[in-house]
Amino acid sequence: MARVRKAWTIKVSWCDESDIVYAATAGKARYQAFLNIQDCFPDITIMQISVKRAAYADKILPDEHWIVADLTPEQRHMVTHAFGQDRHGNGYRDHYCTTPSDLNALKLSWELGIFSGPFGEKAHGETPGWVGAFFYLTEFGKHVAASMLPVYAQ
């Protein structure tokens, strides 16, 4: 069964523009919008925010891939970090930077096919002014990362 991140259009009564918020219910979408707006507009009331279902903007997330069960917590963190699982929005990035000899990154690359790399390193990562290498998520890696996303932010 697909996991659906429900979209809601939110609109403030005195504003012509609207925005999309992802939440499980209309009430949670309204409250999330209220929290986002009240810093800039401290006099706003929650009743000034209208909410409508916006199914056209729903995000369909894949079910957790079976390989996730075989990943350590550190490897899971590497994959989700590379995918941008944070406040900026999922999928805004596709890389992880570490030492070229990082055993977790090498396993995720060479054994599991989640990353490709290392890239950008010279002998043992001794690039002038920078030490490290980039590992990029493969298409498979992006799918695995997306399968680990929570339906809604915690």
JOUR-V85236 format. One record per pair of residues at least 4 apart in sequence whose ideal C-beta (glycine too) atoms are under 6 Angstrom apart, sorted by sequence separation. I is the first residue (numbers start at 1). GAP is how many residues later the second one is. If there is no record, write none. Layout:
BEGIN
((I GAP) (I GAP))
END
This chain:
BEGIN
((24 4) (34 4) (37 4) (38 4) (44 4) (64 4) (71 4) (77 4) (84 4) (88 4) (98 4) (106 4) (107 4) (108 4) (121 4) (122 4) (137 4) (23 5) (71 5) (80 5) (85 5) (122 5) (137 5) (23 6) (38 6) (84 6) (108 6) (109 6) (125 6) (11 7) (37 7) (84 7) (98 7) (108 7) (125 7) (21 8) (84 8) (109 8) (125 8) (9 9) (10 9) (23 9) (84 9) (10 11) (21 11) (21 12) (34 12) (121 12) (7 13) (8 13) (82 13) (120 13) (82 14) (120 14) (7 15) (34 15) (118 15) (119 15) (33 16) (5 17) (117 17) (118 17) (78 18) (100 18) (117 18) (30 19) (117 19) (115 20) (116 20) (8 21) (30 21) (100 21) (29 22) (116 22) (10 23) (26 25) (100 25) (113 25) (99 26) (109 26) (115 26) (113 27) (114 27) (75 29) (74 30) (105 30) (114 30) (100 33) (13 35) (97 35) (12 36) (12 37) (20 37) (97 37) (10 39) (11 39) (95 39) (96 39) (10 41) (95 41) (94 42) (8 43) (9 43) (94 43) (9 45) (8 46) (7 47) (7 50) (7 51) (6 52) (4 54) (5 54) (82 55) (2 58) (3 58) (90 59) (83 62) (80 65) (79 66) (80 68) (65 79) (68 80) (65 82) (64 83) (62 84) (62 85) (61 88) (24 128) (5 146) (3 148))
END
